[in-house]
């Protein structure tokens, strides 16, 4: 298999109007994906396209549409909808391909393209590699009489809203609960408040005034303090923080305390296991998930399988093992009984169902295990360079790993979406943990152009 230069851990992503996030490349990717999914040459193929609220989304949407229709694909444009809505609508509309235009939690100046297959799941590495090869080569266009059509579908959001509500027990209501929901000025700015209100909650919306440039800007799952302050100011029962495309969630209890995806996975895994709903009594999480989660699950008789970082890889492992719950510390929660990818709104509803059924406050349900001390630092480097190949960096990593033997663990990885090297350590001895991270970070910084 040839190497990949366009696709990262979650589609193609980069700074808007710079390679590879240019209109020209979006057109080529659209044509390549169209040719890949229309290899039988017949007409009638459909593509679902959703996007978040970034200004560059218009440019990329139009370019993708041109590329797709040039190869005979018929395009259905749903406008701003969450990433999981694209997975759902791809299956619901019997489409051959789904595309989400979003850079998730990244700033507004970035954008990305995520692909979904006809089953609503994100494409495999192999499929992405084949599409990339087509995009970097020559794509044969359709004959003039076979050029595709494009049209807007206005009711896509409401189809998704109605489906999401079916994942919340019909016998339950959210009456009496005051909920802050921070939509990050992103794709769920209308859907998330609508769902919570229709289920009976008193909703305090934040981040629901997108202008094309303010997505994730001081709001959302990467900036939960804004919602935490609102929870305290309004005396709310819960805060829900979504990211720009609403496929991840961070929760805030009534005291303003932030809970990450590990705590939510721990709660859901233990409850589902007790209800005999957890397939194989197994949770799938990534190598980034806290050691405390693993220890807690062992006490509950639940196995933890660790995958590569990226919700796509979590889902791949889930499907291979037949498991139905997985996710990431960052807040991607994947429940394949309901969705094909992470869904922040659905995950929040599962937490709210636990609150209503148990009668417990959010603070009692978001602290299911004591985290092992964990320290993560990111080091930015120039694209095209490889600091991890530097001898001094390798030596620093080896020394850190030796120091942590029997006391913790070290994880070094490149981000799949940004030019960042992530240095993470876990150890009960926080002084040791801080020292090894500082030493490795210093070495990487010295080697990074």
VOPAGU-2260 file (C-alpha; in pm, 1 decimal, decimal comma):
REM VOPAGU-2260
SITE   aa  ch    i         X         Y         Z
SITE  UNK   A    0       0,0       0,0       0,0
SITE  UNK   A    1     134,5     343,5     -94,7
SITE  UNK   A    2     206,5     603,5     171,5
SITE  UNK   A    3     -57,5     865,5     254,5
SITE  UNK   A    4      22,7    1235,0     236,7
SITE  UNK   A    5    -326,2    1390,0     231,6
SITE  UNK   A    6    -520,6    1183,5     485,1
SITE  UNK   A    7    -450,5    1196,1     857,5
SITE  UNK   A    8    -624,7    1021,6    1145,6
SITE  UNK   A    9    -957,6    1187,5    1060,0
SITE  UNK   A   10    -979,6    1267,8     691,6
SITE  UNK   A   11    -797,6    1553,5     520,6
SITE  UNK   A   12    -735,1    1862,1     731,0
SITE  UNK   A   13    -534,3    2182,6     716,3
SITE  UNK   A   14    -537,8    2560,0     701,7
SITE  UNK   A   15    -810,8    2687,8     469,4
SITE  UNK   A   16    -690,2    2810,4     129,3
SITE  UNK   A   17    -352,9    2644,7     187,8
SITE  UNK   A   18    -251,8    2300,2      64,3
SITE  UNK   A   19    -422,3    2059,5     103,6
SITE  UNK   A   20    -731,4    2257,8     205,0
SITE  UNK   A   21    -767,7    2442,2    -124,3
SITE  UNK   A   22   -1062,8    2459,6    -360,9
SITE  UNK   A   23    -850,4    2285,0    -624,3
SITE  UNK   A   24    -772,4    1990,5    -396,4
SITE  UNK   A   25   -1132,6    1970,0    -273,8
SITE  UNK   A   26   -1244,8    1944,4    -636,9
SITE  UNK   A   27    -990,7    1666,8    -699,8
SITE  UNK   A   28   -1093,5    1481,5    -383,9
SITE  UNK   A   29   -1459,6    1508,7    -482,8
SITE  UNK   A   30   -1386,4    1371,6    -828,5
SITE  UNK   A   31   -1167,4    1095,4    -682,5
SITE  UNK   A   32   -1430,4     991,4    -426,9
SITE  UNK   A   33   -1696,2    1002,5    -696,9
SITE  UNK   A   34   -1492,6     777,5    -925,0
SITE  UNK   A   35   -1409,6     541,5    -635,4
SITE  UNK   A   36   -1776,9     493,8    -543,8
SITE  UNK   A   37   -1907,8     490,7    -903,3
SITE  UNK   A   38   -1679,9     227,1   -1044,7
SITE  UNK   A   39   -1974,6      31,2   -1184,3
SITE  UNK   A   40   -2053,5     322,5   -1420,1
SITE  UNK   A   41   -2428,5     326,7   -1353,2
SITE  UNK   A   42   -2625,6     640,8   -1271,3
SITE  UNK   A   43   -2826,8     722,1    -959,7
SITE  UNK   A   44   -2543,8     731,2    -705,5
SITE  UNK   A   45   -2596,9     970,1    -413,4
SITE  UNK   A   46   -2366,1    1169,2    -191,1
SITE  UNK   A   47   -2466,8    1336,2     137,0
SITE  UNK   A   48   -2266,3    1648,1     228,0
SITE  UNK   A   49   -2284,4    1826,3     562,8
SITE  UNK   A   50   -2065,4    2098,9     706,8
SITE  UNK   A   51   -2001,4    2303,9    1017,2
SITE  UNK   A   52   -2016,1    2683,4    1032,0
SITE  UNK   A   53   -1670,5    2786,2     905,4
SITE  UNK   A   54   -1657,2    3053,3     638,3
SITE  UNK   A   55   -1438,2    2830,4     420,9
SITE  UNK   A   56   -1709,8    2565,7     421,6
SITE  UNK   A   57   -1885,7    2740,5     133,2
SITE  UNK   A   58   -1573,6    2725,4     -83,6
SITE  UNK   A   59   -1500,5    2360,8      -7,2
SITE  UNK   A   60   -1864,5    2255,5     -41,9
SITE  UNK   A   61   -1887,9    2406,9    -389,7
SITE  UNK   A   62   -1558,1    2255,5    -500,0
SITE  UNK   A   63   -1647,8    1909,2    -371,8
SITE  UNK   A   64   -1985,6    1932,7    -543,0
SITE  UNK   A   65   -1821,1    2021,8    -874,8
SITE  UNK   A   66   -1582,4    1728,5    -847,4
SITE  UNK   A   67   -1850,9    1482,0    -746,9
SITE  UNK   A   68   -2102,5    1581,8   -1014,1
SITE  UNK   A   69   -1827,3    1572,7   -1277,5
SITE  UNK   A   70   -1800,9    1198,5   -1218,4
SITE  UNK   A   71   -2176,8    1143,5   -1225,0
SITE  UNK   A   72   -2259,5    1154,3    -852,8
SITE  UNK   A   73   -2584,0    1319,7    -737,6
SITE  UNK   A   74   -2517,7    1547,0    -439,7
SITE  UNK   A   75   -2752,1    1619,4    -148,6
SITE  UNK   A   76   -2645,2    1930,2      43,6
SITE  UNK   A   77   -2765,6    1940,3     405,0
SITE  UNK   A   78   -2585,6    2253,6     522,7
SITE  UNK   A   79   -2473,3    2285,6     887,6
SITE  UNK   A   80   -2532,2    1954,1    1066,3
SITE  UNK   A   81   -2322,6    1756,9    1318,2
SITE  UNK   A   82   -2074,0    1499,9    1191,5
SITE  UNK   A   83   -2279,5    1208,2    1333,2
SITE  UNK   A   84   -2579,1    1340,4    1138,2
SITE  UNK   A   85   -2385,6    1280,0     815,7
SITE  UNK   A   86   -2321,8     919,4     919,4
SITE  UNK   A   87   -2691,8     877,4    1000,3
SITE  UNK   A   88   -2821,0    1051,6     687,2
SITE  UNK   A   89   -2586,8     856,6     459,3
SITE  UNK   A   90   -2760,6     537,0     566,6
SITE  UNK   A   91   -3107,1     690,4     589,1
SITE  UNK   A   92   -3087,2     835,8     235,9
SITE  UNK   A   93   -2936,8     512,2      97,4
SITE  UNK   A   94   -2639,8     716,6     -20,7
SITE  UNK   A   95   -2318,3     566,8    -152,9
SITE  UNK   A   96   -2099,2     822,6      20,6
SITE  UNK   A   97   -2117,6    1077,6     301,3
SITE  UNK   A   98   -1888,5    1379,1     341,5
SITE  UNK   A   99   -1851,1    1613,5     638,5
SITE  UNK   A  100   -1670,7    1944,1     590,7
SITE  UNK   A  101   -1523,8    2030,1     929,3
SITE  UNK   A  102   -1200,3    2067,7    1123,0
SITE  UNK   A  103   -1376,6    1960,0    1442,3
SITE  UNK   A  104   -1222,3    2138,5    1743,6
SITE  UNK   A  105    -963,0    2331,7    1540,6
SITE  UNK   A  106    -981,3    2711,7    1493,4
SITE  UNK   A  107   -1195,5    2868,5    1221,2
SITE  UNK   A  108    -897,5    2920,3     992,2
SITE  UNK   A  109    -867,9    2541,7     951,1
SITE  UNK   A  110   -1101,9    2307,2     772,5
SITE  UNK   A  111   -1124,3    1940,7     683,8
SITE  UNK   A  112   -1301,8    1675,9     479,8
SITE  UNK   A  113   -1421,1    1350,1     638,2
SITE  UNK   A  114   -1556,7    1061,5     429,8
SITE  UNK   A  115   -1821,4     804,6     525,1
SITE  UNK   A  116   -1900,9     485,0     336,6
SITE  UNK   A  117   -2251,9     366,2     241,5
SITE  UNK   A  118   -2284,4     194,3     580,8
SITE  UNK   A  119   -2241,7     530,9     756,2
SITE  UNK   A  120   -1901,5     441,6     902,3
SITE  UNK   A  121   -1582,8     635,4     828,8
SITE  UNK   A  122   -1370,5     490,7     550,5
SITE  UNK   A  123   -1086,6     249,9     614,8
SITE  UNK   A  124    -722,3     343,9     566,1
SITE  UNK   A  125    -719,2     133,6     249,5
SITE  UNK   A  126   -1017,2     315,3      95,5
SITE  UNK   A  127    -868,6     654,9     184,6
SITE  UNK   A  128    -536,4     553,5      29,7
SITE  UNK   A  129    -707,5     456,3    -295,2
SITE  UNK   A  130    -902,2     784,5    -305,7
SITE  UNK   A  131    -582,4     977,7    -239,5
SITE  UNK   A  132    -407,3     801,3    -527,6
SITE  UNK   A  133    -694,3     893,0    -758,3
SITE  UNK   A  134    -692,7    1256,1    -640,3
SITE  UNK   A  135    -320,5    1289,0    -706,8
SITE  UNK   A  136    -358,7    1134,6   -1052,7
SITE  UNK   A  137    -605,5    1181,6   -1335,3
SITE  UNK   A  138    -975,0    1110,2   -1278,0
SITE  UNK   A  139   -1183,7    1018,9   -1579,6
SITE  UNK   A  140   -1493,9    1244,0   -1592,2
SITE  UNK   A  141   -1842,2    1118,2   -1670,7
SITE  UNK   A  142   -1989,3    1152,3   -2017,0
SITE  UNK   A  143   -2189,9    1475,5   -2065,6
SITE  UNK   A  144   -2521,8    1293,6   -2041,0
SITE  UNK   A  145   -2415,5    1132,9   -1710,4
SITE  UNK   A  146   -2308,8    1444,3   -1517,3
SITE  UNK   A  147   -2466,4    1445,9   -1171,5
SITE  UNK   A  148   -2712,2    1686,9   -1011,2
SITE  UNK   A  149   -2695,9    1876,1    -681,6
SITE  UNK   A  150   -2975,7    1999,5    -458,3
SITE  UNK   A  151   -3021,8    2129,7    -106,6
SITE  UNK   A  152   -3218,7    1930,0     149,7
SITE  UNK   A  153   -3360,9    2156,9     417,5
SITE  UNK   A  154   -3503,0    1902,3     660,2
SITE  UNK   A  155   -3181,6    1710,1     730,4
SITE  UNK   A  156   -3132,4    1866,0    1074,1
SITE  UNK   A  157   -3483,4    1777,6    1186,4
SITE  UNK   A  158   -3447,1    1418,9    1063,8
SITE  UNK   A  159   -3137,5    1393,6    1283,0
SITE  UNK   A  160   -3308,8    1564,8    1578,8
SITE  UNK   A  161   -3595,6    1319,0    1570,2
SITE  UNK   A  162   -3360,0    1022,0    1550,2
SITE  UNK   A  163   -3142,0    1139,3    1838,2
SITE  UNK   A  164   -3448,7    1171,3    2062,1
SITE  UNK   A  165   -3525,9     802,3    2003,3
SITE  UNK   A  166   -3200,4     712,0    2182,4
SITE  UNK   A  167   -3335,3     864,0    2505,9
SITE  UNK   A  168   -3574,0     631,9    2695,7
SITE  UNK   A  169   -3929,6     720,8    2594,5
SITE  UNK   A  170   -4050,5     685,5    2952,8
SITE  UNK   A  171   -3816,4     961,7    3073,3
SITE  UNK   A  172   -3830,8    1341,3    3055,0
SITE  UNK   A  173   -3583,0    1615,1    3136,4
SITE  UNK   A  174   -3844,4    1825,3    3314,5
SITE  UNK   A  175   -3703,8    2012,1    3612,8
SITE  UNK   A  176   -3345,2    2001,4    3486,7
SITE  UNK   A  177   -3166,9    2323,7    3397,1
SITE  UNK   A  178   -2899,0    2254,9    3137,6
SITE  UNK   A  179   -2630,5    2477,5    2989,4
SITE  UNK   A  180   -2539,6    2362,1    2638,1
SITE  UNK   A  181   -2237,8    2516,5    2467,9
SITE  UNK   A  182   -2247,7    2450,5    2093,9
SITE  UNK   A  183   -1911,1    2617,0    2015,2
SITE  UNK   A  184   -2078,9    2833,7    1747,6
SITE  UNK   A  185   -2058,7    2513,0    1547,2
SITE  UNK   A  186   -2263,3    2255,9    1359,7
SITE  UNK   A  187   -2504,2    2175,6    1645,4
SITE  UNK   A  188   -2595,9    2536,6    1724,8
SITE  UNK   A  189   -2959,8    2466,0    1642,7
SITE  UNK   A  190   -2994,5    2089,4    1686,5
SITE  UNK   A  191   -2858,8    2051,7    2041,3
SITE  UNK   A  192   -3080,0    2315,1    2211,0
SITE  UNK   A  193   -3381,7    2186,4    2015,1
SITE  UNK   A  194   -3330,8    1827,5    2131,0
SITE  UNK   A  195   -3289,1    1919,2    2497,4
SITE  UNK   A  196   -3587,5    2156,5    2493,5
SITE  UNK   A  197   -3812,8    1904,9    2318,5
SITE  UNK   A  198   -3726,1    1649,3    2587,6
SITE  UNK   A  199   -3841,0    1893,0    2855,0
SITE  UNK   A  200   -3525,6    2064,3    2982,5
SITE  UNK   A  201   -3485,6    2428,7    3075,4
SITE  UNK   A  202   -3211,2    2513,4    2825,1
SITE  UNK   A  203   -2946,4    2785,3    2854,7
SITE  UNK   A  204   -2772,5    2796,0    2514,0
SITE  UNK   A  205   -2418,2    2921,0    2459,8
SITE  UNK   A  206   -2213,6    2935,8    2141,5
SITE  UNK   A  207   -2521,3    2953,1    1916,6
SITE  UNK   A  208   -2437,0    3263,4    1712,9
SITE  UNK   A  209   -2196,9    3146,9    1442,1
SITE  UNK   A  210   -2054,6    3409,4    1208,3
SITE  UNK   A  211   -1813,5    3191,9    1011,2
SITE  UNK   A  212   -1513,0    3297,1    1216,4
SITE  UNK   A  213   -1598,7    3230,8    1582,0
SITE  UNK   A  214   -1628,7    2850,7    1586,8
SITE  UNK   A  215   -1444,1    2707,6    1892,5
SITE  UNK   A  216   -1328,2    3059,6    1985,0
SITE  UNK   A  217   -1333,3    3060,1    2365,4
SITE  UNK   A  218   -1630,9    2823,5    2369,0
SITE  UNK   A  219   -1705,4    2454,0    2330,3
SITE  UNK   A  220   -1533,4    2139,4    2451,5
SITE  UNK   A  221   -1184,0    2286,0    2420,7
SITE  UNK   A  222   -1278,8    2590,0    2634,4
SITE  UNK   A  223   -1519,3    2450,4    2898,4
SITE  UNK   A  224   -1459,0    2733,5    3145,3
SITE  UNK   A  225   -1715,8    2951,2    2965,5
SITE  UNK   A  226   -1987,2    2693,0    3021,3
SITE  UNK   A  227   -1865,2    2621,6    3374,8
SITE  UNK   A  228   -1914,1    2987,8    3464,0
SITE  UNK   A  229   -2262,3    2979,9    3311,9
SITE  UNK   A  230   -2352,6    2666,9    3510,5
SITE  UNK   A  231   -2261,6    2842,5    3834,9
SITE  UNK   A  232   -2425,3    3172,5    3735,9
SITE  UNK   A  233   -2756,1    3008,3    3644,8
SITE  UNK   A  234   -2755,9    2737,2    3911,6
SITE  UNK   A  235   -2775,8    2474,7    3637,6
SITE  UNK   A  236   -2780,8    2099,9    3697,0
SITE  UNK   A  237   -2542,4    2017,2    3412,7
SITE  UNK   A  238   -2323,4    2174,5    3147,4
SITE  UNK   A  239   -2277,6    2013,7    2807,2
SITE  UNK   A  240   -1985,7    2130,3    2592,3
SITE  UNK   A  241   -1974,0    2021,3    2229,0
SITE  UNK   A  242   -1698,2    2081,8    1976,5
SITE  UNK   A  243   -1734,8    2242,6    1635,2
SITE  UNK   A  244   -1886,4    1938,1    1465,3
SITE  UNK   A  245   -2056,4    1796,6    1778,6
SITE  UNK   A  246   -1896,2    1453,1    1767,0
SITE  UNK   A  247   -1740,2    1498,8    2111,5
SITE  UNK   A  248   -1866,9    1617,0    2448,7
SITE  UNK   A  249   -1724,8    1738,3    2778,7
SITE  UNK   A  250   -1956,6    1753,8    3082,1
SITE  UNK   A  251   -1965,8    2000,9    3370,4
SITE  UNK   A  252   -2132,2    1918,8    3702,2
SITE  UNK   A  253   -2344,3    2155,7    3911,0
SITE  UNK   A  254   -2034,0    2276,5    4094,3
SITE  UNK   A  255   -1859,3    2382,7    3774,4
SITE  UNK   A  256   -1622,8    2083,6    3776,3
SITE  UNK   A  257   -1519,8    1954,0    3433,1
SITE  UNK   A  258   -1540,7    1581,2    3352,7
SITE  UNK   A  259   -1365,0    1436,5    3047,8
SITE  UNK   A  260   -1453,6    1146,8    2821,6
SITE  UNK   A  261   -1282,6     890,9    3045,7
SITE  UNK   A  262   -1523,9     961,5    3332,7
SITE  UNK   A  263   -1825,5     938,1    3100,9
SITE  UNK   A  264   -1699,5     611,9    2949,6
SITE  UNK   A  265   -1640,4     472,5    3297,0
SITE  UNK   A  266   -1996,5     556,3    3401,0
SITE  UNK   A  267   -2159,1     418,3    3086,8
SITE  UNK   A  268   -1946,6     102,4    3082,1
SITE  UNK   A  269   -2029,5      18,6    3443,6
SITE  UNK   A  270   -2402,6      91,2    3399,8
SITE  UNK   A  271   -2427,8     -97,9    3073,4
SITE  UNK   A  272   -2241,8    -394,0    3221,7
SITE  UNK   A  273   -2481,5    -399,8    3518,1
SITE  UNK   A  274   -2776,0    -389,9    3275,6
SITE  UNK   A  275   -2618,4    -662,9    3058,4
SITE  UNK   A  276   -2601,9    -416,1    2766,1
SITE  UNK   A  277   -2223,2    -403,3    2729,7
SITE  UNK   A  278   -2118,4    -646,4    2458,4
SITE  UNK   A  279   -1842,2    -876,0    2579,7
SITE  UNK   A  280   -1818,5    -666,1    2897,4
SITE  UNK   A  281   -1556,1    -465,9    2706,5
SITE  UNK   A  282   -1487,7     -96,7    2652,5
SITE  UNK   A  283   -1262,1      26,4    2371,4
SITE  UNK   A  284   -1056,1     338,3    2446,7
SITE  UNK   A  285    -731,9     478,4    2312,0
SITE  UNK   A  286    -379,4     470,4    2445,8
SITE  UNK   A  287    -444,7     822,0    2583,4
SITE  UNK   A  288    -713,7     713,2    2830,0
SITE  UNK   A  289    -620,7     739,0    3194,6
SITE  UNK   A  290    -470,7     446,1    3384,3
SITE  UNK   A  291    -729,1     514,1    3655,8
SITE  UNK   A  292   -1006,9     423,0    3412,5
SITE  UNK   A  293    -842,7      88,6    3340,5
SITE  UNK   A  294    -807,9      10,6    3711,3
SITE  UNK   A  295   -1170,5     110,4    3779,1
SITE  UNK   A  296   -1303,7    -110,0    3500,1
SITE  UNK   A  297   -1103,7    -406,8    3624,9
SITE  UNK   A  298   -1284,0    -370,7    3956,1
SITE  UNK   A  299   -1615,1    -374,8    3769,3
SITE  UNK   A  300   -1525,6    -689,6    3579,2
SITE  UNK   A  301   -1499,6    -493,5    3252,8
SITE  UNK   A  302   -1210,3    -529,6    3008,0
SITE  UNK   A  303   -1042,6    -230,1    2846,3
SITE  UNK   A  304    -908,4    -264,9    2492,8
SITE  UNK   A  305    -679,5      18,6    2383,5
SITE  UNK   A  306    -674,3     138,0    2023,0
SITE  UNK   A  307    -470,2     390,1    1828,2
SITE  UNK   A  308    -567,1     753,4    1879,7
SITE  UNK   A  309    -860,0     861,2    1663,1
SITE  UNK   A  310   -1226,4     774,5    1694,7
SITE  UNK   A  311   -1208,5     602,5    1355,3
SITE  UNK   A  312    -962,4     350,4    1497,5
SITE  UNK   A  313   -1176,4     305,9    1808,8
SITE  UNK   A  314   -1470,9     218,7    1584,5
SITE  UNK   A  315   -1261,7     -20,8    1375,3
SITE  UNK   A  316   -1160,3    -214,8    1687,6
SITE  UNK   A  317   -1516,9    -210,2    1815,6
SITE  UNK   A  318   -1647,3    -357,8    1493,1
SITE  UNK   A  319   -1374,6    -623,3    1481,8
SITE  UNK   A  320   -1452,7    -737,0    1836,5
SITE  UNK   A  321   -1829,1    -694,5    1820,3
SITE  UNK   A  322   -1819,4    -439,7    2104,5
SITE  UNK   A  323   -2072,8    -157,1    2130,3
SITE  UNK   A  324   -1910,1     109,9    2350,6
SITE  UNK   A  325   -1588,0     301,0    2304,1
SITE  UNK   A  326   -1437,7     644,4    2287,7
SITE  UNK   A  327   -1161,4     887,1    2368,2
SITE  UNK   A  328   -1057,2    1092,0    2667,2
SITE  UNK   A  329   -1116,3    1402,5    2454,5
SITE  UNK   A  330   -1489,0    1332,0    2454,8
SITE  UNK   A  331   -1562,5    1116,6    2151,2
SITE  UNK   A  332   -1811,7     860,2    2279,8
SITE  UNK   A  333   -1907,8     592,7    2028,0
SITE  UNK   A  334   -2220,0     384,4    2085,5
SITE  UNK   A  335   -2268,1     161,5    1783,0
SITE  UNK   A  336   -2612,8      54,9    1901,7
SITE  UNK   A  337   -2717,1     408,1    1802,7
SITE  UNK   A  338   -2455,8     572,7    1581,2
SITE  UNK   A  339   -2167,9     502,6    1345,1
SITE  UNK   A  340   -1931,7     761,1    1493,3
SITE  UNK   A  341   -1887,9     970,4    1805,6
SITE  UNK   A  342   -2199,2    1171,4    1893,8
SITE  UNK   A  343   -2171,3    1433,8    2167,4
SITE  UNK   A  344   -2545,6    1493,3    2196,7
SITE  UNK   A  345   -2633,7    1123,9    2220,6
SITE  UNK   A  346   -2362,2    1069,0    2480,5
SITE  UNK   A  347   -2493,9    1360,8    2686,9
SITE  UNK   A  348   -2844,8    1213,1    2669,1
SITE  UNK   A  349   -2715,3     880,5    2801,2
SITE  UNK   A  350   -2564,5    1068,6    3094,5
SITE  UNK   A  351   -2888,7    1259,1    3150,3
SITE  UNK   A  352   -3082,0     931,8    3145,9
SITE  UNK   A  353   -2853,5     807,1    3424,2
SITE  UNK   A  354   -2921,6    1127,3    3621,5
SITE  UNK   A  355   -3299,0    1093,4    3586,1
SITE  UNK   A  356   -3309,3     719,4    3657,6
SITE  UNK   A  357   -3075,6     731,6    3956,6
SITE  UNK   A  358   -3191,3    1062,6    4102,6
SITE  UNK   A  359   -2823,7    1149,1    4155,0
SITE  UNK   A  360   -2662,9    1484,0    4084,7
SITE  UNK   A  361   -2412,6    1529,1    3805,5
SITE  UNK   A  362   -2125,5    1554,6    4055,2
SITE  UNK   A  363   -2204,8    1205,8    4183,3
SITE  UNK   A  364   -2196,7    1056,6    3833,7
SITE  UNK   A  365   -1897,7    1237,0    3680,7
SITE  UNK   A  366   -1646,8    1118,0    3939,0
SITE  UNK   A  367   -1665,2     741,5    3906,5
SITE  UNK   A  368   -1290,8     683,6    3941,3
SITE  UNK   A  369    -984,5     860,5    4077,0
SITE  UNK   A  370    -761,2     954,3    3783,6
SITE  UNK   A  371    -395,7     863,6    3789,4
SITE  UNK   A  372    -190,9    1186,1    3762,7
SITE  UNK   A  373    -141,4    1256,9    3393,6
SITE  UNK   A  374      57,3    1529,4    3220,9
SITE  UNK   A  375      29,9    1613,6    2851,5
SITE  UNK   A  376     231,4    1875,6    2664,3
SITE  UNK   A  377     225,5    1954,9    2293,6
SITE  UNK   A  378     527,1    2066,6    2093,0
SITE  UNK   A  379     467,2    2232,8    1755,0
SITE  UNK   A  380     710,5    2159,5    1473,7
SITE  UNK   A  381     754,1    2260,4    1111,2
SITE  UNK   A  382     568,2    2051,0     856,4
SITE  UNK   A  383     804,7    1818,7     673,7
SITE  UNK   A  384    1047,8    1783,9     963,2
SITE  UNK   A  385    1071,0    1481,4    1194,3
SITE  UNK   A  386    1203,2    1569,1    1543,0
SITE  UNK   A  387    1130,4    1215,0    1666,8
SITE  UNK   A  388    1406,6    1080,7    1444,0
SITE  UNK   A  389    1667,3    1298,4    1618,2
SITE  UNK   A  390    1919,4    1096,6    1821,5
SITE  UNK   A  391    1897,8    1330,6    2122,0
SITE  UNK   A  392    1519,1    1296,8    2125,4
SITE  UNK   A  393    1540,5     917,9    2106,3
SITE  UNK   A  394    1786,6     915,9    2396,4
SITE  UNK   A  395    1561,0    1140,9    2607,3
SITE  UNK   A  396    1261,8     914,4    2542,4
SITE  UNK   A  397    1460,8     602,5    2633,1
SITE  UNK   A  398    1578,9     760,7    2960,6
SITE  UNK   A  399    1222,4     866,1    3047,2
SITE  UNK   A  400    1085,3     518,5    2980,2
SITE  UNK   A  401    1355,2     365,2    3200,2
SITE  UNK   A  402    1272,2     607,3    3483,0
SITE  UNK   A  403     901,5     513,2    3465,0
SITE  UNK   A  404     942,5     134,9    3467,4
SITE  UNK   A  405     702,1      -6,3    3725,9
SITE  UNK   A  406     579,3     341,2    3819,0
SITE  UNK   A  407     388,3     469,5    3518,4
SITE  UNK   A  408     392,7     501,3    3141,8
SITE  UNK   A  409     510,2     737,5    2868,9
SITE  UNK   A  410     336,6     798,3    2537,7
SITE  UNK   A  411     487,7     999,2    2251,9
SITE  UNK   A  412     286,9    1049,1    1934,5
SITE  UNK   A  413     239,9    1285,8    1645,1
SITE  UNK   A  414     -99,9    1444,5    1607,0
SITE  UNK   A  415    -281,5    1319,5    1300,4
SITE  UNK   A  416    -451,4    1654,2    1242,1
SITE  UNK   A  417    -191,2    1920,6    1333,7
SITE  UNK   A  418     191,6    1952,9    1324,5
SITE  UNK   A  419     217,8    1869,2    1694,0
SITE  UNK   A  420     410,5    1609,2    1891,9
SITE  UNK   A  421     218,7    1505,7    2202,3
SITE  UNK   A  422     422,4    1406,9    2508,0
SITE  UNK   A  423     215,4    1236,2    2777,1
SITE  UNK   A  424     315,9    1063,7    3099,5
SITE  UNK   A  425     124,3     902,0    3385,0
SITE  UNK   A  426     268,3     826,5    3727,6
SITE  UNK   A  427     161,5     836,2    4091,7
SITE  UNK   A  428     487,3    1021,4    4160,2
SITE  UNK   A  429     398,3    1362,2    4013,0
SITE  UNK   A  430     749,3    1500,4    4056,2
SITE  UNK   A  431     890,5    1213,3    3850,3
SITE  UNK   A  432     615,9    1255,4    3593,0
SITE  UNK   A  433     683,8    1628,2    3557,6
SITE  UNK   A  434    1057,7    1572,1    3522,8
SITE  UNK   A  435    1037,9    1311,9    3246,4
SITE  UNK   A  436     787,4    1519,7    3047,4
SITE  UNK   A  437    1003,4    1832,5    3080,0
SITE  UNK   A  438    1312,6    1643,3    2966,8
SITE  UNK   A  439    1142,6    1494,3    2661,3
SITE  UNK   A  440     970,3    1821,2    2567,2
SITE  UNK   A  441    1301,1    2008,9    2593,7
SITE  UNK   A  442    1469,5    1756,6    2365,6
SITE  UNK   A  443    1188,5    1775,0    2109,1
SITE  UNK   A  444    1190,7    2155,8    2116,8
SITE  UNK   A  445    1563,9    2159,7    2055,0
SITE  UNK   A  446    1522,5    1930,6    1755,5
SITE  UNK   A  447    1208,4    2096,4    1615,9
SITE  UNK   A  448    1281,1    2360,9    1347,3
